[in-house]
């Protein structure tokens, strides 16, 4: 197999692009660096495409290695034929390679191996020759056992031969997957008090059309002992197909023996194995799709627009232990911590109102962020009432992962003298000031924007989420003088030792220019090349250091400015218009630089160090509360998308529980994937579709 050609075909790109990516990866270049600074080599492939090349290349290399191993192992037994080797090399999946290798594997103790030890293999071969002369008794004589025992043991050998046939296994797997049904039933005497799995008590669907979220839900229900799962398919048709292919002569007296061996092979060896493989295939596919949803949700959440230059009060709701307040300056530094008791069992609303209003006045706070956990609803009522007449707004933020962060070593090192709840209030406040910087402190799996996260492949999930965080952090870039360890660990090329040394340097000095970073212990030329474009220095000695322009392109940038007769220190209207009207192709030829680099330089000179999040929608802020009693069917509402799942999206419209937009209500057109229409963090206008006051549930629609 030509791996480069195969990858180009799979991804529908040029072979030269694949070759360029593989070469750069082999030179220890990171994916963010390649995507941003080697566009001329890759044809401007993005992080996802480069990541896919790396992933599929690894799989194809493993596939090729396994093929070579299997060919070698078979050849060592002197059983390799030219046709078999050709078949192995043509395999496109590992499972197909294993099917071909199956007959040659060293067998553990089986009924067939025991029969072979008894000397019954010659009899099995005679039976499979389908003789027409003689009798079963004559055929089975001379084996020091009864005819019945000889035939039985020889049949075990035949069953294993059939089971080991690669064609039969592949055909059976495809037949069951494409035509079979997956059926679930509630187990007798099992308890499902909250009726979590009630839709699966009597459920069936075509295997090939199983929705990934249903597969994961069924797997969980089965694991919890509530559901039984079975695959149902046309056994008779499978049996007939095997008979047609295995039985070479219908006139032979051994046909009934072979038919029984086929049935035994199917029942005992083939079907249980194939069913397990298909269940694994379904789970792997479901896991992959769920991880894609999780990645997309996480990306949108991390790209939430920050609320800059605001003093914020983080509000961590609670009943008995009181609500914790953290006043934060615009840089996220703690100004004051307070605890109020407006709810049961204390009910000190008057006192709590005074404390909150005094903090707002004292620090000129303009925003209160309320965590959406326990007592969130009651806290929103309290805040809305307490701030009446004041120039301050509030919003509800997801506090998923806040408790994880608050109890972490990182939080303890940041705020050693504070309780977990007070650290949580700080985290809740910082989530609107700089969502990215705060959320990178938390294990992505704890952020709460996925579905069935504990039921998918955990290694694949962690890898995918880390990839997503790294992609976003590098896309946004970081101010090295204010960056925490948590965010620096995602920067291209940096390792733990480099980060420790960067932070040591910052304790005594601030970085004045990018050149100084070269002097940090552990920052080799390669590390510097990979990381430097993503590290910004604001108010430094060189204005280019706050941009995404890589130092390797500074010389080209200076030539470009000189050619256009522009002064970086005088960014007037003429400066902007000249760059906006610049002909990229002409500049590329004149400066002997590739188009992608020139294009990026011009863009950065127009908007130096622009945060890509600034172009997104503003966070939705509120000054009054909405109750379910305020709603009516058809009412127009504005809300923030909190989570996207396979069956729709959950939207914060200001109630305690998020409203649900079912996938069927996302568009007048058919929607196969909600992510084609809606994303986490989107601020949308929707309408009330259904109201269930008893369950406090609201269904919404975009139609």
Buried (B, 14 or more C-beta within 10 A) or exposed (E): EEBBEBBBEEBEBEBEBBBBBBEBBEEEBBBBBBBBBBBBBBBBBBBBBBBBBBBBBEEBEEBBEBBEEBBEBBBEEEEBEEEBBEBBEEBEEEBBBBBBBBBBEEEEEBBBBEBBEBBBBEBBEBBBEBBEEEEBEEBBEEBEBEBEBBBBBBBBBBBBBBBBBBEBBBBBBEBBBEBBBBBBBBBEEBEBEEEEBEEBBEBEBEBBEBEBBBBBBBBBBBEBEBBBBEBEBEEEEBBEBBBEBBBEEEEBBBBEBBBBBBBBBBEBBBBEBBBEBBBEBBBBEBBBBBBBBBBBBBBBBBBBBBBEEBBBBBBBBBBEEBBBBBBBBBEBEBBEBBBBBBBEEBEBBEEBBEBBBEBBEEBEBBBBBBBBBEBBBBBBBBBBEBBEEBEBBBBBBBBBBBBBBBEBEBBBEBBEEBBBBBBBBBBBBBBBBBBBBBBBBBEBBBBBBBBBBEBBBEEBBBBBBBBBBBBBBBBBBBBBBBBBBBBBBBBBBBEEEBBBBBBEBBEEEEBBBBBBBBEBEBBEEEBBBBBBBBBBBEEBEBBBBBBBBBBEBBEBBEBBBEEBEBEBEEBEEEBBEBBEEBEBEEBBEEBEBBBBBBBBBBBBBBEBBBBEBEEBEEBBBBEEBBEBEEBEEEBEBEBBBBBBBBBBBBBBBBBBBBBBBBBEBBBEEEBEBBBEBBBBBBBBEBBBBBBEEEEEBBBBBBE
